[in-house]
Amino acid sequence: MTQMGTISKWVAKNGGVSWQGKARRKGHPTQTKTFREKRDCENWIRATETALDRGAKRAKPKADGLNTLADVLRRYRETVCPEHRGGAIEILSINKWLREPDFVKTPLSDVTASFVATWRDERLKEIKPGSRGTLART
């Protein structure tokens, strides 16, 4: 699915109008720029999205180091789990997930509800019928 650019009208306190354009493409950071003319904003969005489609301006790794599902799970395990009562059980579940390389090496930009549902359905084919409730709870 391709994300589309958006244009927002901004009215200053003094009555001046400016136009903010946002160019978005999956796997790329959002590009934002402000213009005095709406026409210039539209042209910029079109040019920027074309450049992104051609592969220019590849997404940079996030500064916080959270680029894959594994990165997020590890941070959650280290910072959130120790702070609450059910943390020990959550750590066990997270450790199991971290042993599934096809699942956890996925870039965060690709993790969607349908991705998780597909993983769950494939996992249900591998486990015993009695374990399905366990999978549902993890």
N, C-alpha and C positions, 0 to 999 in steps of 0.2 A: 504494500500500500504506500503510495506516494503522498507525502504531506504537502499541503499547498501553503504558499506565502499569504500573509495577511497585511492589511493596511489599516492603521488606526489614525483617526483625526484627533489632534491635540489642540485645544484652545487655551492660550495663555491668559493670565489675569488681565493683561492689557488688550485683549481681544485678538492678538495675533494667532494665526493658524499655522500649524506644522503637521506634517504627515510622517508617521513612523511605519517603516516597512520591516517585516520579518520574513526571511527566507528560511524554509525548513526542508530538510531531507533526512530520511532515516539514516542513522549511522554518522551524521554530521552534526556539529554544534549549530545551534540557531544563530543566524547572522542577522543583526539588527542595525538599521541606519535611519536617521531622521532627515527629512527634506522640507523645503518651503513649498514646493509644488507637488501636487498629487501625481502629475504626469511623470515627473522625475523619479518619484518613488516606485511607480508601476514599472518603469523601464529598468530600474535597479533590481527589483525583485526578479523580473524575467531574466536578466543577465546573470544574476547570482545563482538562481536555480538551474539555469543551463550549465553554468560552470560546475556546480555540484554534481549534476547528472553526468557530466563528462569525466568526473573523478578528481576535479581540482579541490583543493582545500579539504583533504582527508581529515577525519576527526582525530584530534589529539587525545592521548590518554588523559583521563581526568586527573586533576592535581591531587585529589584526595586518595588516589590509588585504587578506586573502586571501579574496575573495568569489566570484571566478570562476576558471574553469580558466586563463584568460590570466594572472591574478595569480600563480597557483602556478607556471606555466611560466616566467614572467619571473623570479620569485625563484630558481627552480632554475637557470635559465640564468646568473644573475648570481652566485650563491653557491656552487653545487655544481660546475658544469661547469668553471670555471677550475682547480679543485683536482685533477682527475684526468686521466689520460692520454688518454682518448677524448673529452674535453670539447669539442674543436673540432668534431668530427663531430656530437655531440649538439646543439651550438648551431645548426648548420645545420638539423637536423630540427626543433628547437623553433621556429626562425624561420619555417619552412614552415607549421607548425601555427598560428602566430600570425596568419598571413595568411588563415585560414579563420574568418571572424567567427561563423558559425552554430555552430561547434564551440567556440571559446574563450570566447565570451560567456556560456556556460552557467554558471548558479550551481553552486557546488560541491555543494550539497545535491541537485542533480539528476544529478550525474555518477555513474553506476553501470556495472557491467560490461555490462549490456544496452545502455546508451547508447553506450558505446564500440564495442560490436559492431555496432550499427546504423550508426554513423558509418563504421566500417571497411567494411561491406558496401556502403554507398552510394558510398564512395570507390572501391571496386574496380570499380564499374560505369563510372566515369569514366576510368580509366587504361587504358593499353595492356596486353595480356596479359603482355608481357615485364617489366612493372614490378611485377607482383604480389609477386615475391620482395623487391623493394626496400621495398614497403609493409610487408611482414611483418617486415622487419628494423628498421623505424623505430618 
